Amino acid sequence: MSNEKSCKHGICEALFELKSLQDFLTESSTKYSGKLLAKLVGVDTIPFILMTKDGLFSHSGEVINHKNGKAESFTSNYFRIESIEKEGCHATISLLHPLDIHGDPPHSPCDVIILKKTTNCIEIDLLSICAIQTVDIELLKREIIIEPKW
């Protein structure tokens, strides 16, 4: 039982540390260089995935398709930490929208080329989370460029 308790405490601590790093990226500023760190890194998000006892945690959300203006549903396993309540062991996370090389929903995690931030937020009970894994921030900076064949 004590092992389970410390594991859950570790998830809360890990997400709190992730939130601190993410805030440092966006809020750090110097007198002469301004927000140079955020410019160098090029992102304001540290993406991650979560595991529960049942497997990979996923959630559904909606985004507006800029091509046709219609709302489209998507399911994501990728998240951004928005806030964390250490005392109650709860966190608010936002969904990151995964896309493949064509800008469509990927069929597998190997097909994910880019992650887009969304305004879809959910609150999770950290006691149900068993593990957290950060994901390469390059997925947030990539642009989908399709070159002509000729």
C-alpha positions as CSV (number, residue, x, y, z in Angstrom):
1,M,0.0,0.0,0.0
2,S,2.8,2.5,0.8
3,N,4.4,1.7,-2.6
4,E,1.2,2.7,-4.3
5,K,0.9,5.9,-2.3
6,S,4.5,7.0,-3.1
7,C,4.0,6.2,-6.8
8,K,0.9,8.5,-6.9
9,H,2.8,11.2,-5.0
10,G,5.6,10.9,-7.6
11,I,3.1,11.6,-10.5
12,C,1.9,14.7,-8.7
13,E,5.5,15.9,-8.1
14,A,6.5,15.1,-11.7
15,L,3.6,17.1,-13.2
16,F,4.3,20.0,-10.8
17,E,7.9,20.0,-12.0
18,L,6.8,19.9,-15.6
19,K,4.4,22.8,-15.0
20,S,7.3,24.8,-13.3
21,L,9.6,24.2,-16.3
22,Q,6.8,25.1,-18.8
23,D,6.1,28.3,-16.8
24,F,9.9,29.1,-16.8
25,L,10.0,28.8,-20.6
26,T,7.2,31.3,-21.0
27,E,7.7,33.7,-18.1
28,S,11.5,34.0,-17.9
29,S,12.8,37.4,-19.0
30,T,16.0,39.3,-18.7
31,K,16.7,43.0,-18.6
32,Y,18.7,43.0,-21.9
33,S,17.6,39.9,-23.8
34,G,13.9,39.9,-23.0
35,K,12.2,36.5,-23.5
36,L,15.3,35.0,-25.3
37,L,14.9,31.5,-23.8
38,A,11.3,31.1,-25.2
39,K,12.6,32.3,-28.6
40,L,15.5,29.9,-28.5
41,V,13.4,26.9,-27.5
42,G,10.6,27.9,-29.8
43,V,7.7,26.4,-27.7
44,D,5.7,27.2,-24.6
45,T,4.5,23.6,-24.1
46,I,6.1,20.4,-22.9
47,P,3.9,17.7,-24.3
48,F,3.4,14.4,-22.4
49,I,1.4,11.2,-22.4
50,L,-0.2,9.5,-19.4
51,M,-0.7,5.9,-18.4
52,T,-3.4,4.5,-16.3
53,K,-3.8,0.9,-15.0
54,D,-5.9,0.2,-18.1
55,G,-3.3,1.6,-20.5
56,L,-2.7,4.8,-22.4
57,F,-4.9,7.7,-21.3
58,S,-6.8,9.3,-24.1
59,H,-9.6,11.9,-24.4
60,S,-11.8,13.3,-27.1
61,G,-12.1,17.0,-28.1
62,E,-13.2,19.3,-30.9
63,V,-11.3,21.7,-33.1
64,I,-12.4,24.0,-35.9
65,N,-11.2,22.9,-39.4
66,H,-9.8,26.1,-40.9
67,K,-10.3,24.7,-44.4
68,N,-14.1,24.4,-44.1
69,G,-15.0,26.2,-40.8
70,K,-16.6,23.1,-39.3
71,A,-16.0,21.5,-35.9
72,E,-14.2,18.2,-36.1
73,S,-13.9,15.6,-33.3
74,F,-10.5,14.1,-32.5
75,T,-9.1,11.8,-29.8
76,S,-5.7,12.5,-28.3
77,N,-3.2,10.8,-26.0
78,Y,-1.1,14.0,-25.9
79,F,-1.5,16.7,-23.3
80,R,-0.2,20.0,-21.9
81,I,-0.3,20.8,-18.2
82,E,-2.4,24.0,-17.5
83,S,-2.6,23.9,-13.7
84,I,-2.0,21.5,-10.8
85,E,-3.5,21.3,-7.3
86,K,-1.0,19.4,-5.2
87,E,-3.2,19.2,-2.1
88,G,-6.2,17.6,-3.9
89,C,-4.0,15.7,-6.4
90,H,-5.9,17.1,-9.4
91,A,-4.6,18.7,-12.6
92,T,-6.1,20.6,-15.5
93,I,-4.6,19.5,-18.8
94,S,-5.3,20.6,-22.3
95,L,-5.5,18.3,-25.3
96,L,-2.9,18.5,-28.0
97,H,-4.3,17.7,-31.5
98,P,-2.1,15.1,-33.2
99,L,-1.8,15.3,-37.0
100,D,-0.1,13.2,-39.7
101,I,2.0,14.3,-42.7
102,H,-1.2,15.2,-44.6
103,G,-2.7,17.2,-41.7
104,D,-5.2,14.4,-40.9
105,P,-5.7,12.4,-37.7
106,P,-2.9,9.8,-37.5
107,H,-3.7,6.0,-37.6
108,S,-1.0,5.2,-35.2
109,P,1.5,7.0,-32.8
110,C,4.2,6.4,-35.4
111,D,2.3,8.6,-37.9
112,V,2.2,11.7,-35.6
113,I,4.2,14.4,-37.3
114,I,2.9,17.5,-35.4
115,L,1.0,18.4,-32.3
116,K,-1.3,21.5,-32.2
117,K,-2.4,23.2,-29.1
118,T,-6.2,23.4,-28.4
119,T,-8.5,25.0,-25.9
120,N,-10.0,21.7,-24.9
121,C,-9.3,21.3,-21.2
122,I,-10.1,18.5,-18.8
123,E,-9.5,18.0,-15.1
124,I,-8.0,14.7,-14.1
125,D,-7.6,12.9,-10.8
126,L,-3.9,12.2,-10.5
127,L,-4.6,9.2,-8.3
128,S,-5.8,7.3,-11.4
129,I,-2.5,8.0,-13.3
130,C,0.3,5.4,-13.0
131,A,3.0,6.9,-15.3
132,I,3.9,10.0,-17.3
133,Q,6.2,10.3,-20.3
134,T,7.3,13.5,-21.9
135,V,7.2,13.7,-25.7
136,D,9.7,15.4,-28.0
137,I,9.0,19.1,-28.2
138,E,10.0,19.0,-31.9
139,L,6.4,17.7,-32.5
140,L,5.2,21.2,-31.6
141,K,7.5,23.1,-33.9
142,R,7.3,21.1,-37.1
143,E,5.6,22.5,-40.2
144,I,3.9,20.3,-42.7
145,I,5.5,21.2,-46.0
146,I,4.5,19.3,-49.1
147,E,6.8,19.9,-52.0
148,P,5.7,19.5,-55.6
149,K,7.1,16.5,-57.5
150,W,8.3,18.7,-60.4
